Amino acid sequence: MSQSTFVLLGIAYYIFTIVTIVIVLNLLNKKDKKKYQKEISELERDKNLIISAAVVSELNKVEPLVNNADMQELFQEWQRRFKEMRDLEVPKITDQLIEIEELFQEKKYKELKKKLAEAELDIYYVKTKSNFLLEEMKEITLSEERNRETITKLKAHYREIRNKYQNNKAKYQIVASPLDLQFENIDKLFGAFELSMDKNAYQEVGKIVKAIDDTIGNLELVIDEAPEIIAMGKILIPKKMKEINGIYEKMKKEGYNLEFLNLPYNLTESNKKITDIFQRLNVLNIEDSTFELKTMVEYFDSLYNDFDKERIARKIFDDYQRSLLMKVTKLTKINNKLINKLDDIKYSYDLNDEDVVVIDEIKNELESVRHKYDEVIELHRAHRHSFSHLAKQMEILNAKLSHTEEKLETALRTLGSLKEDELRAREQLDEIKIILNKSKEQMKSYKLPVIPKKYFVELSEATEAIANMVNELEKTPISIKVLNTRVDTARDLVLKLYNTTKETIKTAKMAETAIVYGNRYRPVNKDIDLGLTKAENAFYKGNFKISLENAIAAINILEPGIHKRLMEEYGE
């Protein structure tokens, strides 16, 4: 490509870029123009809505209602505010919009944006004032209709309340006077409402309607709750108080300490509270009255449970009062007898102080329980605590005493078992000697060519263990721990000897039987003859197990399975 071609391409690219930029800028400018045109149109529309026909209409509706100085003053104030918006504030906004239009035509968008924000804020401010003015005027122009509707509903509700009162007047006898007076006051308020409506005193009308609504609401509460308040305060609670006080005095005479209930003070305070409730009821104030009376009823009902708990607690206390004393006395006597014999027991069975320290612990625990028991009995005699408290203390003492009783029973079993262990050891000595003698007799009863060395070793060990056991039994004092070890050792060694004897004799018998059985095959098989010869040599040397193995191996040559049949014959 030539140099001139490159130049032409560069120029073409440059022109294309410039054209593209111009098109984009025009498009952006057109978009901004449409956006600002839309905002200006919306501001113009919002300005025109500030002084709406509704405001003028409401002003015209108010004018015929002006028939007193207050209304005249209020009407003039509304006119002034309306005129201020119409003649001053709206023209000011109009001038702002004209300036905005000029800036738009001149495409001064930076200044335009700022003026648009200012105008939007001013329009919002004036529009809000206009809405407030409209609402204030509607309060008057619509008040008659609204108030009439409200009063109609209140009158219907009032008639229902009055009928309920008239139909059940006997229930309200205590508060009949203030209720009748309140009904008269409501009738007067209804009359005042009509009078104010006739005079177009709409500001007063609102206050009267609210007063009627509040008074009827309070009256309804009184009509609904007064019968229950009167029934609880004049009948139910006084009856409960009298009955509970009677139970209280009777139980005090029977020896119950009921100071923890603080009943006299609570009865006095309850009477004060009831008096206050009925004083407030006379002025038709029942705030919290039902709740307070129900709380009293729950409190007095709970006292019946408290009385029952005290009666049950007294029975529990009386039972523990007798049983605990008998129990601690009995355990103390047992423990004292044990203490008196303790030196002999320690000497007889080689015990040290640590082995019997539990006896002193039991003694201290029994003394502590007895001391605490005496303290509780003293509190009872002094009438300083309720039976609930005393019974609880007795239950704690009984739990401690039960724990001590378990320790004493364990100690008795432990110390008692020392003598039992000695007697059992003497009985086992006889049994061990019998087993030893059986082992000797069995070994003598079967004429073995040679008695294995193992038998004599185990016989020596067993005989020595029995001698050690006899020596331990003849000692004074006897060490039960050592004695039990000697017994276990002697028993194990004698049983070991017995098993060895039994196994040796059994193996010898099986070997001898196998050799005799196999002799029939000696002439027909040299291997069998050789094997049986080895078996005989081992048998006469006392190697009965090897003898049996050689005999079985030899016979198996011609008669496989001989070992199994032999074992079955000897009960294996």
Protein Blocks (a to p, Z undefined) as FASTA:
>chain_A
ZZklmmmmmmmmmmmmmmmmmmmmmmmmmmmmmmmmmmmmmmmmmmmmmmgfklmmmmmm
mmmmpcbfklmmmmmmmmmmmmmmmmmmmmmmmmmmmmmmmmmmnopaklmmmmmmmmmm
mmmmmmmmmmmmmmmmmmmmmmmmmmmmmmmmmmmmmmmmmmmmmmmmmmmmmmmmmmmm
mmmmmmmmmmmmmmmmmnopaklmmmmmmmmmmmmmmmmmmmmmmmmmmmmmmmmmmmmm
mmmmmmmmmmmmnopafklnommmmmmmmmmmmmmmmmmmmnopaghklmmmmmmmmmmm
mmmmmmmmmmmmmmmmmmmmmmmmmmmmmmmmmmmmmmmmmmmmmmmnopafklmmmmmm
mmmmmmmmmmmmmmmmmmmmnopacfklmmmmmmmmmmmmmmmmmmmmmmmmmmmmmmmm
mmmmmmmmmmmmmmmmmmmmmmmmpccfbdcfklmmmmmmmmmmmmmmmmmmmpccddfk
lmmmmmmmmmmmmmmmmmmmmmmmmmmmmmmmmmmmmmmmmmmomklmmmmmmmmmmmmn
opamlmmmmmmmmmmmmmghklmmmmmmnoZZ
